[in-house]
Amino acid sequence: MTKDWAVAFPGLAVWRPLHLLRRIGPVVQGICLDRSTSGDGYLPTAHVHALTKAFPVISLTLGHRLERPSGQPETVLFTRHEGEFQRAVDALKAQSVLSLDEPPSLEAIVKEYHSSASARQEKGLPPAVVEMEDSILIAAAADRRDLVEDGLGIAADLAGKWPKARLPLTWVSADAWLEGMRNKADDPEGLEDTIRSQIAAHKLDKLKE
């Protein structure tokens, strides 16, 4: 299955079984063939992961699982993979906001983080603290100060709306959080060191970029 999906997405490389990735500077973009809870199939999931913070695994941030026309997640059964995977490939390409063929620009990725964070707030979902942090640090690592300032502005607006009861236990205040983000964004050497260490930790050095 992994090989079939790798052929369908030649711009991505097999990172591990059931997982394709490519690196776009301080970000990796990928497709995870996530096993279903029943164990009889997999759920193709397009996602990104920021390398600008130390994290023990490759996360499925901005994850979009293959959906049926009804909007419900669709499982591709292992027994039907051969006959259905190409349709699943085409559907995931069409559904993904970020391009899965050509590498999306860092600007497109950062703006999708912003859109996702705002949408989470509108839907009453848990605060998108991690997403906003990632967007700011990715922009900083790419030396896009305009996007850093955009992110800090959106973060300030959202932080004023987030209910305190749903924020991380380590949260002190919106001002302290924003100041911490600005300090990290103003430390390009520290960001570069983190990115290098994450590439090594997750064995990403051979990924297509």
C-alpha positions in Angstrom: 0.0 0.0 0.0 2.8 2.4 0.9 4.5 1.8 -2.4 1.3 2.4 -4.3 0.8 5.7 -2.6 4.4 6.6 -3.2 4.0 6.0 -6.9 0.9 8.2 -6.9 2.8 11.0 -5.1 6.4 11.0 -6.6 7.1 14.3 -4.8 6.9 12.6 -1.4 9.2 9.9 -0.1 8.5 6.8 2.0 9.6 7.8 5.5 8.2 4.8 7.3 5.6 2.1 6.4 2.2 3.8 5.8 3.8 7.3 5.9 5.0 9.6 3.1 6.8 12.9 3.7 8.7 15.7 2.1 10.5 18.6 3.7 9.7 22.2 2.8 12.4 24.1 4.8 11.2 24.2 8.4 8.1 22.1 7.7 7.4 18.6 6.6 4.3 17.8 4.6 3.0 14.3 4.3 0.3 11.6 3.9 -0.2 9.2 6.7 -2.2 6.0 5.9 -3.5 5.9 9.5 -4.9 2.4 10.5 -8.6 2.3 11.4 -9.6 1.5 14.9 -11.1 -1.8 13.7 -7.8 -2.7 12.0 -9.3 -3.7 8.7 -8.3 -0.6 6.7 -6.6 2.7 6.7 -7.6 6.4 6.6 -5.5 8.5 4.3 -4.6 11.8 6.1 -2.8 14.8 4.6 -0.9 16.8 7.2 2.1 19.0 8.0 4.5 19.2 10.9 6.7 22.1 12.1 10.3 21.4 12.8 10.7 24.6 14.8 9.9 23.1 18.1 11.3 19.9 19.8 8.6 17.2 19.5 9.0 13.5 20.0 6.9 12.4 17.0 5.8 13.7 13.6 2.5 15.3 14.3 -0.6 15.3 12.1 -1.1 19.1 12.4 -3.6 20.6 10.0 -4.7 17.0 9.4 -7.3 16.3 6.7 -8.6 12.8 6.5 -10.1 11.5 3.3 -13.8 12.3 3.4 -17.0 10.8 1.9 -19.3 13.2 0.1 -21.3 13.3 3.4 -18.2 14.8 5.1 -17.6 11.7 7.2 -14.1 10.1 7.3 -13.6 7.4 4.7 -11.8 4.1 5.4 -10.1 2.3 2.6 -10.4 -1.4 3.5 -7.2 -3.4 3.1 -9.2 -6.0 1.1 -10.3 -3.3 -1.4 -7.1 -1.3 -1.6 -6.1 -2.4 -5.1 -9.4 -1.4 -6.6 -10.0 1.8 -4.5 -6.7 3.4 -3.7 -6.5 5.5 -7.0 -10.0 6.9 -6.3 -8.8 7.7 -2.8 -5.7 9.4 -4.1 -7.7 11.6 -6.5 -10.2 12.5 -3.7 -7.5 13.4 -1.2 -5.8 15.6 -3.8 -9.0 17.4 -4.4 -10.0 17.8 -0.8 -6.6 19.0 0.6 -6.3 22.7 0.9 -2.5 22.5 0.5 -1.2 21.1 -2.7 -0.1 17.5 -2.6 1.4 17.4 -6.1 3.6 20.5 -6.2 5.1 21.6 -2.8 3.0 24.4 -1.4 4.7 27.7 -0.6 5.6 28.4 3.0 3.3 31.4 2.8 0.4 29.1 1.8 1.2 26.8 4.7 1.4 29.6 7.3 -1.8 31.2 6.0 -3.5 27.8 6.3 -2.4 27.6 9.9 -4.0 31.1 10.4 -7.2 30.0 8.8 -7.4 26.8 10.8 -6.8 28.6 14.1 -9.5 31.1 13.3 -12.0 28.4 12.2 -11.4 26.5 15.4 -12.3 29.6 17.4 -15.5 30.1 15.4 -16.5 26.5 15.9 -15.9 26.6 19.7 -13.1 24.1 19.5 -10.1 24.0 21.9 -7.8 27.0 21.4 -5.3 26.6 18.6 -2.3 27.5 20.7 0.1 25.1 19.0 -1.1 26.0 15.5 -0.5 29.7 16.1 2.9 29.0 17.7 3.9 26.9 14.7 2.7 29.5 12.2 4.8 32.3 13.9 8.0 30.2 14.2 7.8 28.7 10.7 7.5 32.3 9.3 10.4 33.4 11.4 12.6 30.5 10.3 11.8 31.4 6.7 12.7 35.1 7.4 9.2 36.3 6.6 8.8 39.1 9.1 5.6 40.1 7.4 4.1 36.7 8.2 5.5 36.8 11.7 3.7 40.1 12.4 0.5 38.8 10.8 0.7 35.7 13.0 1.3 37.7 16.2 -1.6 40.0 15.3 -3.9 37.0 14.8 -2.6 35.3 17.9 -3.2 38.5 20.0 -6.8 38.6 18.7 -7.5 35.0 19.4 -5.8 35.0 22.8 -8.3 37.6 23.9 -11.2 35.3 23.0 -9.8 32.0 24.3 -11.5 30.8 27.5 -8.9 30.4 30.3 -10.4 27.1 31.4 -9.4 25.6 28.0 -5.8 26.9 27.8 -2.7 24.9 28.7 -1.9 24.5 32.4 1.4 26.3 31.9 -0.4 29.4 30.5 0.4 32.5 32.4 -1.2 35.3 30.4 -1.7 36.3 26.8 1.0 39.0 27.1 3.5 36.6 28.4 2.7 34.1 25.7 3.0 36.7 22.9 6.3 38.0 24.3 7.7 34.5 24.4 6.7 33.9 20.8 8.3 37.2 19.7 11.5 36.3 21.6 11.7 32.9 19.9 10.9 34.5 16.5 13.7 37.0 17.0 16.3 34.1 17.6 17.1 32.8 14.1 20.1 30.8 15.3 18.1 29.1 18.0 15.4 28.2 15.4 18.0 26.8 13.0 19.5 24.7 15.8 16.1 23.3 16.6 15.3 22.5 13.0 18.7 20.7 12.6 18.2 18.7 15.7 14.6 17.7 14.7 15.8 16.6 11.3 18.4 14.3 12.9 16.0 13.1 15.7 13.3 12.0 13.1 15.8 10.8 10.5 14.6 13.3 7.9 17.9 14.1 6.3 17.2 12.1 3.2 13.8 13.5 2.5 13.0 15.2 -0.8 13.1 19.0 -0.3 
